[in-house]
Amino acid sequence: MADANDPLLVGETLEAVLIPHFLYMITGHIAMQMTGGTQADFGPGDIGLVPAGHVGWVVGEESCVLIDFGAASSNV
């Protein structure tokens, strides 16, 4: 589980994450909102490219399991 001490978040505020995500959802649901207001929701089987400048949260009670290909998204 990522938190403020996660190496990917060091130096970031939890108000807006400044790194992009290239993710594949395994279980659970998450929502991401970009600083411009656009929102995207992801569930099992979804693939997503989320740009820097967003906030995210788990939707519902089910644990969220995903693969984040991290820096790979900057090469897409």
C-alpha positions in Angstrom: 0.0 0.0 0.0 1.4 3.4 -1.0 1.6 6.1 1.6 3.6 9.4 2.1 6.8 7.4 2.8 6.6 5.4 -0.4 9.7 6.0 -2.6 7.4 7.0 -5.5 5.8 9.7 -3.4 8.8 11.2 -1.6 8.7 14.9 -2.1 5.2 14.8 -3.4 2.1 16.2 -1.6 -0.8 13.8 -1.4 -2.9 16.7 -2.8 -1.6 16.1 -6.3 0.8 13.3 -7.4 3.4 14.7 -9.8 4.3 11.3 -11.5 2.4 9.5 -14.2 1.1 6.0 -13.9 0.8 3.3 -16.5 -1.3 0.7 -14.7 -3.2 -2.6 -15.0 -6.0 -3.2 -12.5 -6.3 -6.7 -11.0 -8.9 -6.2 -8.2 -10.9 -3.4 -6.7 -11.8 0.0 -8.1 -10.0 3.3 -8.0 -10.8 6.8 -9.2 -8.4 9.4 -10.4 -9.1 13.1 -10.8 -6.7 15.3 -12.8 -6.0 18.9 -11.6 -8.1 20.1 -14.5 -11.1 18.3 -13.1 -11.3 15.3 -15.5 -12.0 12.1 -13.6 -11.3 8.5 -14.6 -12.4 5.3 -12.9 -10.6 1.9 -13.2 -11.7 -1.6 -12.3 -10.5 -5.2 -12.8 -9.0 -5.8 -16.2 -8.6 -2.1 -17.0 -5.4 -0.6 -18.4 -4.8 3.1 -17.7 -2.4 5.9 -18.5 -2.8 8.6 -15.8 -0.7 11.8 -16.3 1.1 13.6 -13.6 -1.0 16.1 -11.7 -3.8 13.9 -10.2 -5.3 12.6 -7.0 -6.6 9.1 -6.6 -8.6 7.1 -4.1 -10.0 3.6 -3.7 -13.7 3.3 -4.4 -15.7 0.9 -2.2 -14.6 -1.6 0.4 -12.7 -4.0 -1.7 -8.9 -3.9 -1.6 -7.3 -2.4 -4.7 -4.5 -4.5 -6.4 -2.8 -3.1 -9.4 0.4 -3.3 -11.3 2.0 0.2 -11.9 4.6 0.1 -14.6 5.8 3.5 -13.2 8.5 5.1 -15.2 7.6 3.0 -18.3 4.7 5.5 -18.8 7.2 8.2 -19.7 8.3 6.1 -22.7 4.8 5.5 -24.1 
